[in-house]
Amino acid sequence: MDLGLAGRVALVCGSTKGLGRAVAKALAQEGARVAINGRHEDSLEQVAHQLSSEAAHAVLPFVADVGDSAQAEGLVRRRRRSPISRPRPSSAPWR
């Protein structure tokens, strides 16, 4: 199914397991440039690696506790500065 998400940027919070992970996976498989978020770096890195290999393009991890407003704001700032937010030429691979 083509939802027209290829090249769009998505930030999925709470994405190391359950519904958040499923959403991140579906978005990545649709071609969205996905950033995932969680509180625990180890599990976040592992999920980013797994989703990247399943989707054939990079899924970037961002550690933050979004229950803390300062960390949530910092998360958004870091995501905006990351390579995921820069447009790429259509011929360039995402990875």
ABEGO torsion letter per residue (X at the ends): XBAGABGBBBBBBGAABEAAAAAAAAAAAAGBBBBBBBABAAAAAAAAAAAAAAAGBBBBBBBBBAABAAAAAAAAAAAAABAAABBBBAABBAX
